[in-house]
Amino acid sequence: QNVLKELPFGGEKGVSLWEKSQIRKWLNEEFYNTAFSIEEKGRIVPKEAECDNVFVPDGEDIFIKYMDVPEDRVAKNLEGENSPWWIRLEKDRVGLDCSQIISDGSIVWTIGNAVKEYCGVRPSLQIVL
């Protein structure tokens, strides 16, 4: 629900694609292996297309399924302050692979700064109940 860490979205050699992103690597390695017990890992269902156990929400998750009003998109950092956070976009939508939800819950199109700019990571996952 909240921002757990701030990281740049981008990956190696200035690429800001989800498949090569620093966030994806951190979420599915360090975070996944330290945040969940073996039992909890057994209940996590990987996201279909990417086979990721943990991911950042995509545009469909944000704007259609779960957070259709800006107030629902506001996230807090560990200090309790409103914090911007990364989302993924469909690559062909606007030529970008990521964007940001800023502290008031609105979207900012991220062009050229995803590789170096630190922004919040708000992990998402799917579980079997």
Secondary structure, 3 states (H helix, E strand, C coil): CCCCEEEECCEHHHCCCHHHEHHHHHHHHHHHHHHCCHHHHHHEECCCCCCCCCECCEHHHHHHHHCCCHHHHCEECCCCCEECEEEECCHHHHCCCEEEECCCCCEECCCCCCCCCEEEECCECEECC
